[in-house]
């Protein structure tokens, strides 16, 4: 899970995840949303993939990214557990 938190530490990677909430996008479509060099975006994509937050599918010369919902749900569950009050934990 530390890879996930490390991946989420950068605002560009968080914005990539927000963009992918609405559905898959190509690397080019995502990169066009940011004023950073393509190699920098490639590193951001690689970090998100390594953390399991996104999945990539190569179609011809195009890479299409999609949000990995299962990891996002696991992260949300972990965060909710961390934010839960001690009293609520006792009631569970």
N, CA, C and O atoms as a CHARMM CRD file, in Angstrom:
* protein
*
  368
    1    1 UNK  N      0.82400  -1.19300   0.00000 PROA 1      0.00000
    2    1 UNK  CA     0.00000   0.00000   0.00000 PROA 1      0.00000
    3    1 UNK  C      0.86900   1.25800   0.00000 PROA 1      0.00000
    4    1 UNK  O      0.39800   2.32700  -0.38600 PROA 1      0.00000
    5    2 UNK  N      2.13000   1.14700   0.42600 PROA 2      0.00000
    6    2 UNK  CA     2.99400   2.33600   0.43500 PROA 2      0.00000
    7    2 UNK  C      3.23700   2.85500  -0.97700 PROA 2      0.00000
    8    2 UNK  O      3.41100   4.05900  -1.16600 PROA 2      0.00000
    9    3 UNK  N      3.25200   1.95100  -1.99200 PROA 3      0.00000
   10    3 UNK  CA     3.38100   2.38800  -3.38800 PROA 3      0.00000
   11    3 UNK  C      2.20500   3.26000  -3.78900 PROA 3      0.00000
   12    3 UNK  O      2.36200   4.22800  -4.53300 PROA 3      0.00000
   13    4 UNK  N      1.02800   2.90900  -3.29400 PROA 4      0.00000
   14    4 UNK  CA    -0.17300   3.67200  -3.61600 PROA 4      0.00000
   15    4 UNK  C     -0.06800   5.08500  -3.03900 PROA 4      0.00000
   16    4 UNK  O     -0.33400   6.06400  -3.73500 PROA 4      0.00000
   17    5 UNK  N      0.31800   5.18600  -1.77200 PROA 5      0.00000
   18    5 UNK  CA     0.42900   6.50400  -1.16300 PROA 5      0.00000
   19    5 UNK  C      1.52900   7.33300  -1.81600 PROA 5      0.00000
   20    5 UNK  O      1.38500   8.54600  -1.97100 PROA 5      0.00000
   21    6 UNK  N      2.61300   6.69400  -2.19400 PROA 6      0.00000
   22    6 UNK  CA     3.68300   7.39400  -2.89300 PROA 6      0.00000
   23    6 UNK  C      3.19000   7.91200  -4.24600 PROA 6      0.00000
   24    6 UNK  O      3.50000   9.03700  -4.63500 PROA 6      0.00000
   25    7 UNK  N      2.42900   7.09300  -4.95200 PROA 7      0.00000
   26    7 UNK  CA     1.88500   7.50600  -6.25300 PROA 7      0.00000
   27    7 UNK  C      0.92000   8.67700  -6.09600 PROA 7      0.00000
   28    7 UNK  O      0.87400   9.56900  -6.94300 PROA 7      0.00000
   29    8 UNK  N      0.15900   8.67000  -5.01900 PROA 8      0.00000
   30    8 UNK  CA    -0.83300   9.72600  -4.79500 PROA 8      0.00000
   31    8 UNK  C     -0.21800  11.03400  -4.29700 PROA 8      0.00000
   32    8 UNK  O     -0.90400  12.05200  -4.20200 PROA 8      0.00000
   33    9 UNK  N      1.06600  11.00100  -3.98200 PROA 9      0.00000
   34    9 UNK  CA     1.72300  12.18100  -3.42400 PROA 9      0.00000
   35    9 UNK  C      1.86600  13.31800  -4.43400 PROA 9      0.00000
   36    9 UNK  O      2.01400  14.47300  -4.03500 PROA 9      0.00000
   37   10 UNK  N      1.82500  13.01700  -5.72600 PROA 10     0.00000
   38   10 UNK  CA     2.04000  14.04600  -6.73800 PROA 10     0.00000
   39   10 UNK  C      0.70900  14.52400  -7.31900 PROA 10     0.00000
   40   10 UNK  O     -0.13700  13.70300  -7.67500 PROA 10     0.00000
   41   11 UNK  N      0.51400  15.83800  -7.41900 PROA 11     0.00000
   42   11 UNK  CA    -0.76000  16.36100  -7.91100 PROA 11     0.00000
   43   11 UNK  C     -1.08900  15.96400  -9.35100 PROA 11     0.00000
   44   11 UNK  O     -2.26200  15.79600  -9.68400 PROA 11     0.00000
   45   12 UNK  N     -0.09100  15.81200 -10.20100 PROA 12     0.00000
   46   12 UNK  CA    -0.35900  15.38900 -11.58500 PROA 12     0.00000
   47   12 UNK  C     -0.94600  13.98000 -11.59400 PROA 12     0.00000
   48   12 UNK  O     -1.89100  13.70700 -12.33300 PROA 12     0.00000
   49   13 UNK  N     -0.40000  13.09800 -10.78800 PROA 13     0.00000
   50   13 UNK  CA    -0.91400  11.72400 -10.75500 PROA 13     0.00000
   51   13 UNK  C     -2.32500  11.67700 -10.17300 PROA 13     0.00000
   52   13 UNK  O     -3.15600  10.89000 -10.62600 PROA 13     0.00000
   53   14 UNK  N     -2.59900  12.50900  -9.17900 PROA 14     0.00000
   54   14 UNK  CA    -3.96900  12.56800  -8.64900 PROA 14     0.00000
   55   14 UNK  C     -4.93500  13.07100  -9.70800 PROA 14     0.00000
   56   14 UNK  O     -6.06100  12.58400  -9.80200 PROA 14     0.00000
   57   15 UNK  N     -4.50800  14.03600 -10.50200 PROA 15     0.00000
   58   15 UNK  CA    -5.37900  14.56300 -11.56400 PROA 15     0.00000
   59   15 UNK  C     -5.59400  13.51600 -12.65700 PROA 15     0.00000
   60   15 UNK  O     -6.69100  13.42300 -13.20600 PROA 15     0.00000
   61   16 UNK  N     -4.57600  12.73500 -12.97900 PROA 16     0.00000
   62   16 UNK  CA    -4.74300  11.64200 -13.94700 PROA 16     0.00000
   63   16 UNK  C     -5.83800  10.69700 -13.45900 PROA 16     0.00000
   64   16 UNK  O     -6.70100  10.29200 -14.23700 PROA 16     0.00000
   65   17 UNK  N     -5.80700  10.34900 -12.18900 PROA 17     0.00000
   66   17 UNK  CA    -6.83500   9.46400 -11.63400 PROA 17     0.00000
   67   17 UNK  C     -8.22000  10.09300 -11.71600 PROA 17     0.00000
   68   17 UNK  O     -9.19900   9.41000 -12.01500 PROA 17     0.00000
   69   18 UNK  N     -8.30000  11.40100 -11.44800 PROA 18     0.00000
   70   18 UNK  CA    -9.59300  12.08500 -11.55100 PROA 18     0.00000
   71   18 UNK  C    -10.11200  12.03800 -12.98800 PROA 18     0.00000
   72   18 UNK  O    -11.30100  11.81900 -13.21700 PROA 18     0.00000
   73   19 UNK  N     -9.23200  12.24000 -13.93700 PROA 19     0.00000
   74   19 UNK  CA    -9.63900  12.20200 -15.34700 PROA 19     0.00000
   75   19 UNK  C    -10.12000  10.81400 -15.75100 PROA 19     0.00000
   76   19 UNK  O    -11.06100  10.67900 -16.53300 PROA 19     0.00000
   77   20 UNK  N     -9.47500   9.79000 -15.21700 PROA 20     0.00000
   78   20 UNK  CA    -9.83600   8.41400 -15.57800 PROA 20     0.00000
   79   20 UNK  C    -11.11600   7.92900 -14.89500 PROA 20     0.00000
   80   20 UNK  O    -11.64000   6.87300 -15.25100 PROA 20     0.00000
   81   21 UNK  N    -11.61800   8.67600 -13.93200 PROA 21     0.00000
   82   21 UNK  CA   -12.89100   8.30000 -13.29700 PROA 21     0.00000
   83   21 UNK  C    -14.01800   8.24400 -14.32200 PROA 21     0.00000
   84   21 UNK  O    -14.93900   7.43700 -14.19500 PROA 21     0.00000
   85   22 UNK  N    -13.94300   9.10000 -15.33600 PROA 22     0.00000
   86   22 UNK  CA   -15.00500   9.16900 -16.33900 PROA 22     0.00000
   87   22 UNK  C    -14.86100   8.11500 -17.43200 PROA 22     0.00000
   88   22 UNK  O    -15.73300   7.99500 -18.29300 PROA 22     0.00000
   89   23 UNK  N    -13.78000   7.35800 -17.40800 PROA 23     0.00000
   90   23 UNK  CA   -13.58700   6.30000 -18.39100 PROA 23     0.00000
   91   23 UNK  C    -12.17500   6.30200 -18.94400 PROA 23     0.00000
   92   23 UNK  O    -11.39800   7.22100 -18.68800 PROA 23     0.00000
   93   24 UNK  N    -11.84800   5.26000 -19.70700 PROA 24     0.00000
   94   24 UNK  CA   -10.49800   5.12400 -20.25200 PROA 24     0.00000
   95   24 UNK  C    -10.11900   6.29200 -21.16900 PROA 24     0.00000
   96   24 UNK  O    -10.96500   6.89500 -21.83000 PROA 24     0.00000
   97   25 UNK  N     -8.83100   6.58200 -21.18200 PROA 25     0.00000
   98   25 UNK  CA    -8.28100   7.62400 -22.05300 PROA 25     0.00000
   99   25 UNK  C     -6.93100   7.15500 -22.57400 PROA 25     0.00000
  100   25 UNK  O     -6.24100   6.36200 -21.93300 PROA 25     0.00000
  101   26 UNK  N     -6.57000   7.65400 -23.73400 PROA 26     0.00000
  102   26 UNK  CA    -5.25400   7.31800 -24.28100 PROA 26     0.00000
  103   26 UNK  C     -4.18300   8.15400 -23.57500 PROA 26     0.00000
  104   26 UNK  O     -4.46700   9.16600 -22.93400 PROA 26     0.00000
  105   27 UNK  N     -2.95500   7.69000 -23.71900 PROA 27     0.00000
  106   27 UNK  CA    -1.83100   8.42100 -23.13100 PROA 27     0.00000
  107   27 UNK  C     -1.77800   9.83700 -23.69700 PROA 27     0.00000
  108   27 UNK  O     -1.51900  10.79100 -22.96400 PROA 27     0.00000
  109   28 UNK  N     -2.01900   9.97100 -24.98800 PROA 28     0.00000
  110   28 UNK  CA    -2.00100  11.28900 -25.62600 PROA 28     0.00000
  111   28 UNK  C     -3.09600  12.20400 -25.10400 PROA 28     0.00000
  112   28 UNK  O     -2.86000  13.39000 -24.87400 PROA 28     0.00000
  113   29 UNK  N     -4.29000  11.66200 -24.91700 PROA 29     0.00000
  114   29 UNK  CA    -5.39900  12.45900 -24.38000 PROA 29     0.00000
  115   29 UNK  C     -5.08800  12.94300 -22.97400 PROA 29     0.00000
  116   29 UNK  O     -5.36200  14.09200 -22.62700 PROA 29     0.00000
  117   30 UNK  N     -4.51600  12.06400 -22.17500 PROA 30     0.00000
  118   30 UNK  CA    -4.15000  12.44300 -20.81000 PROA 30     0.00000
  119   30 UNK  C     -3.03100  13.47800 -20.81300 PROA 30     0.00000
  120   30 UNK  O     -3.10700  14.48700 -20.11300 PROA 30     0.00000
  121   31 UNK  N     -1.99100  13.22200 -21.60700 PROA 31     0.00000
  122   31 UNK  CA    -0.83200  14.12500 -21.63400 PROA 31     0.00000
  123   31 UNK  C     -1.22500  15.52700 -22.09400 PROA 31     0.00000
  124   31 UNK  O     -0.63100  16.51300 -21.65800 PROA 31     0.00000
  125   32 UNK  N     -2.22100  15.61800 -22.97200 PROA 32     0.00000
  126   32 UNK  CA    -2.66200  16.92000 -23.47500 PROA 32     0.00000
  127   32 UNK  C     -3.26500  17.79700 -22.37800 PROA 32     0.00000
  128   32 UNK  O     -3.39500  19.00800 -22.55400 PROA 32     0.00000
  129   33 UNK  N     -3.63000  17.19800 -21.26200 PROA 33     0.00000
  130   33 UNK  CA    -4.24300  17.93200 -20.15500 PROA 33     0.00000
  131   33 UNK  C     -3.20700  18.63000 -19.25800 PROA 33     0.00000
  132   33 UNK  O     -3.56600  19.40100 -18.36800 PROA 33     0.00000
  133   34 UNK  N     -1.92500  18.34800 -19.50300 PROA 34     0.00000
  134   34 UNK  CA    -0.86900  18.84100 -18.62200 PROA 34     0.00000
  135   34 UNK  C      0.21900  19.54400 -19.42200 PROA 34     0.00000
  136   34 UNK  O      0.48300  19.20300 -20.57500 PROA 34     0.00000
  137   35 UNK  N      0.83800  20.52000 -18.79500 PROA 35     0.00000
  138   35 UNK  CA     1.94500  21.23600 -19.42700 PROA 35     0.00000
  139   35 UNK  C      3.27100  20.66500 -18.94800 PROA 35     0.00000
  140   35 UNK  O      4.09300  21.38000 -18.37500 PROA 35     0.00000
  141   36 UNK  N      3.47300  19.38100 -19.18600 PROA 36     0.00000
  142   36 UNK  CA     4.73200  18.72400 -18.83700 PROA 36     0.00000
  143   36 UNK  C      5.20600  17.92700 -20.05100 PROA 36     0.00000
  144   36 UNK  O      4.41700  17.61000 -20.94100 PROA 36     0.00000
  145   37 UNK  N      6.48500  17.61100 -20.08000 PROA 37     0.00000
  146   37 UNK  CA     7.05900  16.86700 -21.19500 PROA 37     0.00000
  147   37 UNK  C      6.52000  15.43200 -21.22600 PROA 37     0.00000
  148   37 UNK  O      6.15300  14.87500 -20.19100 PROA 37     0.00000
  149   38 UNK  N      6.47900  14.85200 -22.41200 PROA 38     0.00000
  150   38 UNK  CA     5.97700  13.48500 -22.56600 PROA 38     0.00000
  151   38 UNK  C      6.75200  12.47200 -21.72000 PROA 38     0.00000
  152   38 UNK  O      6.13400  11.58300 -21.13300 PROA 38     0.00000
  153   39 UNK  N      8.08900  12.57300 -21.63500 PROA 39     0.00000
  154   39 UNK  CA     8.80400  11.62700 -20.77300 PROA 39     0.00000
  155   39 UNK  C      8.38100  11.73900 -19.29700 PROA 39     0.00000
  156   39 UNK  O      8.34100  10.74000 -18.57900 PROA 39     0.00000
  157   40 UNK  N      8.07100  12.94900 -18.86400 PROA 40     0.00000
  158   40 UNK  CA     7.60700  13.14600 -17.48900 PROA 40     0.00000
  159   40 UNK  C      6.25900  12.46900 -17.29700 PROA 40     0.00000
  160   40 UNK  O      6.03000  11.81300 -16.28100 PROA 40     0.00000
  161   41 UNK  N      5.35700  12.62500 -18.27500 PROA 41     0.00000
  162   41 UNK  CA     4.04500  11.96500 -18.18900 PROA 41     0.00000
  163   41 UNK  C      4.21900  10.45000 -18.19600 PROA 41     0.00000
  164   41 UNK  O      3.51500   9.74200 -17.47600 PROA 41     0.00000
  165   42 UNK  N      5.14200   9.95300 -18.99700 PROA 42     0.00000
  166   42 UNK  CA     5.39600   8.50600 -19.03900 PROA 42     0.00000
  167   42 UNK  C      5.82000   7.99500 -17.66600 PROA 42     0.00000
  168   42 UNK  O      5.40000   6.91500 -17.25100 PROA 42     0.00000
  169   43 UNK  N      6.64700   8.75900 -16.96300 PROA 43     0.00000
  170   43 UNK  CA     7.06000   8.36700 -15.61500 PROA 43     0.00000
  171   43 UNK  C      5.87100   8.38300 -14.64600 PROA 43     0.00000
  172   43 UNK  O      5.75000   7.51100 -13.78600 PROA 43     0.00000
  173   44 UNK  N      4.99900   9.38100 -14.79600 PROA 44     0.00000
  174   44 UNK  CA     3.80200   9.42000 -13.95300 PROA 44     0.00000
  175   44 UNK  C      2.91900   8.19800 -14.22000 PROA 44     0.00000
  176   44 UNK  O      2.42800   7.56900 -13.28300 PROA 44     0.00000
  177   45 UNK  N      2.71900   7.86300 -15.49900 PROA 45     0.00000
  178   45 UNK  CA     1.91500   6.68800 -15.84600 PROA 45     0.00000
  179   45 UNK  C      2.54400   5.41900 -15.26500 PROA 45     0.00000
  180   45 UNK  O      1.84400   4.56200 -14.72600 PROA 45     0.00000
  181   46 UNK  N      3.86900   5.30800 -15.37900 PROA 46     0.00000
  182   46 UNK  CA     4.57100   4.12400 -14.86500 PROA 46     0.00000
  183   46 UNK  C      4.40000   4.00600 -13.34600 PROA 46     0.00000
  184   46 UNK  O      4.18400   2.91100 -12.82700 PROA 46     0.00000
  185   47 UNK  N      4.49400   5.12100 -12.64700 PROA 47     0.00000
  186   47 UNK  CA     4.32800   5.11500 -11.19000 PROA 47     0.00000
  187   47 UNK  C      2.92100   4.66400 -10.80800 PROA 47     0.00000
  188   47 UNK  O      2.74900   3.86500  -9.88700 PROA 47     0.00000
  189   48 UNK  N      1.91400   5.17700 -11.51700 PROA 48     0.00000
  190   48 UNK  CA     0.53400   4.78500 -11.24900 PROA 48     0.00000
  191   48 UNK  C      0.29700   3.30700 -11.56300 PROA 48     0.00000
  192   48 UNK  O     -0.42700   2.62000 -10.84300 PROA 48     0.00000
  193   49 UNK  N      0.91300   2.82600 -12.64300 PROA 49     0.00000
  194   49 UNK  CA     0.78600   1.40500 -12.99500 PROA 49     0.00000
  195   49 UNK  C      1.44200   0.52700 -11.94300 PROA 49     0.00000
  196   49 UNK  O      0.85900  -0.47100 -11.52000 PROA 49     0.00000
  197   50 UNK  N      2.65600   0.88700 -11.51300 PROA 50     0.00000
  198   50 UNK  CA     3.38300   0.09700 -10.51300 PROA 50     0.00000
  199   50 UNK  C      2.61500   0.02700  -9.20200 PROA 50     0.00000
  200   50 UNK  O      2.68600  -0.97400  -8.49000 PROA 50     0.00000
  201   51 UNK  N      1.88200   1.08900  -8.88200 PROA 51     0.00000
  202   51 UNK  CA     1.08200   1.10800  -7.65500 PROA 51     0.00000
  203   51 UNK  C     -0.23100   0.35600  -7.83800 PROA 51     0.00000
  204   51 UNK  O     -0.96700   0.14300  -6.87500 PROA 51     0.00000
  205   52 UNK  N     -0.52400  -0.04400  -9.07000 PROA 52     0.00000
  206   52 UNK  CA    -1.75400  -0.77600  -9.34400 PROA 52     0.00000
  207   52 UNK  C     -2.98400   0.10600  -9.47000 PROA 52     0.00000
  208   52 UNK  O     -4.10600  -0.39900  -9.50700 PROA 52     0.00000
  209   53 UNK  N     -2.78900   1.42600  -9.53500 PROA 53     0.00000
  210   53 UNK  CA    -3.92600   2.33500  -9.60000 PROA 53     0.00000
  211   53 UNK  C     -4.52700   2.45400 -10.99100 PROA 53     0.00000
  212   53 UNK  O     -5.70600   2.77500 -11.13500 PROA 53     0.00000
  213   54 UNK  N     -3.72000   2.19700 -12.01600 PROA 54     0.00000
  214   54 UNK  CA    -4.23100   2.21600 -13.38300 PROA 54     0.00000
  215   54 UNK  C     -3.77400   0.96200 -14.11700 PROA 54     0.00000
  216   54 UNK  O     -2.80900   0.30300 -13.72900 PROA 54     0.00000
  217   55 UNK  N     -4.49400   0.65700 -15.18100 PROA 55     0.00000
  218   55 UNK  CA    -4.14000  -0.45700 -16.05100 PROA 55     0.00000
  219   55 UNK  C     -3.94500   0.09800 -17.45500 PROA 55     0.00000
  220   55 UNK  O     -4.60900   1.05500 -17.85300 PROA 55     0.00000
  221   56 UNK  N     -3.03000  -0.50900 -18.19800 PROA 56     0.00000
  222   56 UNK  CA    -2.74500  -0.05300 -19.55000 PROA 56     0.00000
  223   56 UNK  C     -3.06900  -1.15700 -20.54300 PROA 56     0.00000
  224   56 UNK  O     -2.84200  -2.33900 -20.28800 PROA 56     0.00000
  225   57 UNK  N     -3.60400  -0.74000 -21.67700 PROA 57     0.00000
  226   57 UNK  CA    -3.89500  -1.66400 -22.77100 PROA 57     0.00000
  227   57 UNK  C     -3.32200  -1.06700 -24.04200 PROA 57     0.00000
  228   57 UNK  O     -3.66500   0.05400 -24.41900 PROA 57     0.00000
  229   58 UNK  N     -2.45800  -1.80500 -24.69600 PROA 58     0.00000
  230   58 UNK  CA    -1.85400  -1.32200 -25.93000 PROA 58     0.00000
  231   58 UNK  C     -2.70700  -1.76600 -27.11200 PROA 58     0.00000
  232   58 UNK  O     -2.97700  -2.95400 -27.28800 PROA 58     0.00000
  233   59 UNK  N     -3.12400  -0.80000 -27.91500 PROA 59     0.00000
  234   59 UNK  CA    -3.90700  -1.06100 -29.12100 PROA 59     0.00000
  235   59 UNK  C     -3.15800  -0.40500 -30.27200 PROA 59     0.00000
  236   59 UNK  O     -3.20900   0.81300 -30.44500 PROA 59     0.00000
  237   60 UNK  N     -2.46200  -1.22400 -31.05700 PROA 60     0.00000
  238   60 UNK  CA    -1.62400  -0.66300 -32.11900 PROA 60     0.00000
  239   60 UNK  C     -0.50100   0.14700 -31.50400 PROA 60     0.00000
  240   60 UNK  O      0.26000  -0.36200 -30.68100 PROA 60     0.00000
  241   61 UNK  N     -0.39600   1.40900 -31.90100 PROA 61     0.00000
  242   61 UNK  CA     0.62900   2.30300 -31.35100 PROA 61     0.00000
  243   61 UNK  C      0.11300   3.13900 -30.19100 PROA 61     0.00000
  244   61 UNK  O      0.82300   4.00700 -29.68300 PROA 61     0.00000
  245   62 UNK  N     -1.10500   2.88500 -29.77800 PROA 62     0.00000
  246   62 UNK  CA    -1.74900   3.68900 -28.74400 PROA 62     0.00000
  247   62 UNK  C     -1.84800   2.91500 -27.44100 PROA 62     0.00000
  248   62 UNK  O     -2.13400   1.71800 -27.43200 PROA 62     0.00000
  249   63 UNK  N     -1.61100   3.61000 -26.35100 PROA 63     0.00000
  250   63 UNK  CA    -1.80500   3.01400 -25.02600 PROA 63     0.00000
  251   63 UNK  C     -3.03300   3.66600 -24.41400 PROA 63     0.00000
  252   63 UNK  O     -3.12200   4.89100 -24.32800 PROA 63     0.00000
  253   64 UNK  N     -3.96600   2.84800 -23.99600 PROA 64     0.00000
  254   64 UNK  CA    -5.19600   3.32000 -23.35700 PROA 64     0.00000
  255   64 UNK  C     -5.12900   2.94600 -21.88000 PROA 64     0.00000
  256   64 UNK  O     -4.90900   1.78800 -21.52500 PROA 64     0.00000
  257   65 UNK  N     -5.32300   3.95200 -21.03000 PROA 65     0.00000
  258   65 UNK  CA    -5.27400   3.74200 -19.58300 PROA 65     0.00000
  259   65 UNK  C     -6.68300   3.74600 -19.00700 PROA 65     0.00000
  260   65 UNK  O     -7.57100   4.45300 -19.48500 PROA 65     0.00000
  261   66 UNK  N     -6.86100   2.94000 -17.97100 PROA 66     0.00000
  262   66 UNK  CA    -8.13000   2.92100 -17.24700 PROA 66     0.00000
  263   66 UNK  C     -7.83500   2.82100 -15.75600 PROA 66     0.00000
  264   66 UNK  O     -6.80900   2.27800 -15.34500 PROA 66     0.00000
  265   67 UNK  N     -8.74400   3.34800 -14.96400 PROA 67     0.00000
  266   67 UNK  CA    -8.63000   3.28900 -13.51900 PROA 67     0.00000
  267   67 UNK  C     -8.80700   1.84800 -13.06100 PROA 67     0.00000
  268   67 UNK  O     -9.70700   1.15500 -13.53800 PROA 67     0.00000
  269   68 UNK  N     -7.96700   1.39000 -12.14800 PROA 68     0.00000
  270   68 UNK  CA    -8.10900   0.06100 -11.56900 PROA 68     0.00000
  271   68 UNK  C     -9.00900   0.20700 -10.34300 PROA 68     0.00000
  272   68 UNK  O     -8.54500   0.52800  -9.24900 PROA 68     0.00000
  273   69 UNK  N    -10.28300  -0.03100 -10.54500 PROA 69     0.00000
  274   69 UNK  CA   -11.27900   0.22800  -9.50200 PROA 69     0.00000
  275   69 UNK  C    -11.04300  -0.60800  -8.24700 PROA 69     0.00000
  276   69 UNK  O    -11.30900  -0.13100  -7.14400 PROA 69     0.00000
  277   70 UNK  N    -10.55300  -1.83800  -8.38300 PROA 70     0.00000
  278   70 UNK  CA   -10.38400  -2.68500  -7.20100 PROA 70     0.00000
  279   70 UNK  C     -9.35000  -2.10800  -6.24000 PROA 70     0.00000
  280   70 UNK  O     -9.54500  -2.15600  -5.02500 PROA 70     0.00000
  281   71 UNK  N     -8.26000  -1.56500  -6.76300 PROA 71     0.00000
  282   71 UNK  CA    -7.24600  -0.95400  -5.88900 PROA 71     0.00000
  283   71 UNK  C     -7.78700   0.34300  -5.30100 PROA 71     0.00000
  284   71 UNK  O     -7.54100   0.64500  -4.13300 PROA 71     0.00000
  285   72 UNK  N     -8.52000   1.11100  -6.10000 PROA 72     0.00000
  286   72 UNK  CA    -9.11000   2.35200  -5.60000 PROA 72     0.00000
  287   72 UNK  C    -10.09600   2.05600  -4.46700 PROA 72     0.00000
  288   72 UNK  O    -10.13500   2.78100  -3.47200 PROA 72     0.00000
  289   73 UNK  N    -10.89100   0.99200  -4.61700 PROA 73     0.00000
  290   73 UNK  CA   -11.83000   0.61700  -3.56700 PROA 73     0.00000
  291   73 UNK  C    -11.10200   0.15400  -2.30900 PROA 73     0.00000
  292   73 UNK  O    -11.51500   0.47100  -1.19300 PROA 73     0.00000
  293   74 UNK  N    -10.02600  -0.59000  -2.49200 PROA 74     0.00000
  294   74 UNK  CA    -9.23100  -1.05000  -1.34200 PROA 74     0.00000
  295   74 UNK  C     -8.64100   0.14300  -0.59800 PROA 74     0.00000
  296   74 UNK  O     -8.64300   0.18000   0.63200 PROA 74     0.00000
  297   75 UNK  N     -8.13700   1.11900  -1.35400 PROA 75     0.00000
  298   75 UNK  CA    -7.57800   2.32100  -0.74900 PROA 75     0.00000
  299   75 UNK  C     -8.65600   3.08500   0.00900 PROA 75     0.00000
  300   75 UNK  O     -8.41900   3.55800   1.12000 PROA 75     0.00000
  301   76 UNK  N     -9.83500   3.20600  -0.58700 PROA 76     0.00000
  302   76 UNK  CA   -10.92600   3.91000   0.06900 PROA 76     0.00000
  303   76 UNK  C    -11.30700   3.21600   1.37600 PROA 76     0.00000
  304   76 UNK  O    -11.53300   3.87400   2.39200 PROA 76     0.00000
  305   77 UNK  N    -11.37800   1.88800   1.34500 PROA 77     0.00000
  306   77 UNK  CA   -11.68000   1.13600   2.56400 PROA 77     0.00000
  307   77 UNK  C    -10.63700   1.36200   3.64100 PROA 77     0.00000
  308   77 UNK  O    -10.97900   1.53500   4.81100 PROA 77     0.00000
  309   78 UNK  N     -9.37500   1.36300   3.25900 PROA 78     0.00000
  310   78 UNK  CA    -8.29800   1.61600   4.21200 PROA 78     0.00000
  311   78 UNK  C     -8.42400   3.00900   4.81100 PROA 78     0.00000
  312   78 UNK  O     -8.29500   3.18700   6.02300 PROA 78     0.00000
  313   79 UNK  N     -8.67800   3.99700   3.95400 PROA 79     0.00000
  314   79 UNK  CA    -8.79800   5.37200   4.43200 PROA 79     0.00000
  315   79 UNK  C     -9.98300   5.52800   5.37200 PROA 79     0.00000
  316   79 UNK  O     -9.88300   6.21700   6.38700 PROA 79     0.00000
  317   80 UNK  N    -11.09900   4.89500   5.04400 PROA 80     0.00000
  318   80 UNK  CA   -12.27200   4.97900   5.91400 PROA 80     0.00000
  319   80 UNK  C    -11.96400   4.35500   7.27100 PROA 80     0.00000
  320   80 UNK  O    -12.40400   4.86400   8.30200 PROA 80     0.00000
  321   81 UNK  N    -11.21900   3.26800   7.27800 PROA 81     0.00000
  322   81 UNK  CA   -10.82500   2.63400   8.53400 PROA 81     0.00000
  323   81 UNK  C     -9.92100   3.53000   9.35800 PROA 81     0.00000
  324   81 UNK  O    -10.02100   3.56100  10.58500 PROA 81     0.00000
  325   82 UNK  N     -9.04100   4.25600   8.69200 PROA 82     0.00000
  326   82 UNK  CA    -8.14400   5.16500   9.41000 PROA 82     0.00000
  327   82 UNK  C     -8.89200   6.36200   9.97800 PROA 82     0.00000
  328   82 UNK  O     -8.53200   6.88600  11.03200 PROA 82     0.00000
  329   83 UNK  N     -9.93400   6.79000   9.27600 PROA 83     0.00000
  330   83 UNK  CA   -10.67700   7.97300   9.69400 PROA 83     0.00000
  331   83 UNK  C    -11.79800   7.66500  10.68500 PROA 83     0.00000
  332   83 UNK  O    -12.36500   8.56500  11.30500 PROA 83     0.00000
  333   84 UNK  N    -12.10000   6.38600  10.82000 PROA 84     0.00000
  334   84 UNK  CA   -13.18600   5.97800  11.71400 PROA 84     0.00000
  335   84 UNK  C    -12.82200   6.29500  13.15700 PROA 84     0.00000
  336   84 UNK  O    -11.68500   6.07700  13.57500 PROA 84     0.00000
  337   85 UNK  N    -13.76900   6.80100  13.91000 PROA 85     0.00000
  338   85 UNK  CA   -13.51500   7.13600  15.30500 PROA 85     0.00000
  339   85 UNK  C    -13.35200   5.86700  16.13500 PROA 85     0.00000
  340   85 UNK  O    -13.89800   4.82600  15.77000 PROA 85     0.00000
  341   86 UNK  N    -12.61700   5.92800  17.23900 PROA 86     0.00000
  342   86 UNK  CA   -12.43800   4.75700  18.09400 PROA 86     0.00000
  343   86 UNK  C    -13.77200   4.19300  18.59100 PROA 86     0.00000
  344   86 UNK  O    -13.91700   2.97600  18.71400 PROA 86     0.00000
  345   87 UNK  N    -14.74300   5.05800  18.87600 PROA 87     0.00000
  346   87 UNK  CA   -16.05200   4.60300  19.34400 PROA 87     0.00000
  347   87 UNK  C    -16.77100   3.79400  18.27100 PROA 87     0.00000
  348   87 UNK  O    -17.41600   2.79000  18.57200 PROA 87     0.00000
  349   88 UNK  N    -16.65900   4.23100  17.02200 PROA 88     0.00000
  350   88 UNK  CA   -17.31800   3.51900  15.91000 PROA 88     0.00000
  351   88 UNK  C    -16.68900   2.15700  15.71500 PROA 88     0.00000
  352   88 UNK  O    -17.38200   1.20700  15.35000 PROA 88     0.00000
  353   89 UNK  N    -15.38400   2.03700  15.95000 PROA 89     0.00000
  354   89 UNK  CA   -14.70300   0.75400  15.79000 PROA 89     0.00000
  355   89 UNK  C    -15.20600  -0.25800  16.83800 PROA 89     0.00000
  356   89 UNK  O    -15.34400  -1.44800  16.55500 PROA 89     0.00000
  357   90 UNK  N    -15.47400   0.24400  18.04300 PROA 90     0.00000
  358   90 UNK  CA   -15.96100  -0.63300  19.11400 PROA 90     0.00000
  359   90 UNK  C    -17.36300  -1.16800  18.79900 PROA 90     0.00000
  360   90 UNK  O    -17.70600  -2.29000  19.17300 PROA 90     0.00000
  361   91 UNK  N    -18.17900  -0.34500  18.09800 PROA 91     0.00000
  362   91 UNK  CA   -19.55000  -0.74200  17.75700 PROA 91     0.00000
  363   91 UNK  C    -19.59000  -1.78400  16.65600 PROA 91     0.00000
  364   91 UNK  O    -20.58400  -2.49700  16.52300 PROA 91     0.00000
  365   92 UNK  N    -18.52600  -1.88900  15.85900 PROA 92     0.00000
  366   92 UNK  CA   -18.51000  -2.83000  14.72600 PROA 92     0.00000
  367   92 UNK  C    -18.49200  -4.26000  15.14500 PROA 92     0.00000
  368   92 UNK  O    -18.47800  -5.15200  14.29700 PROA 92     0.00000
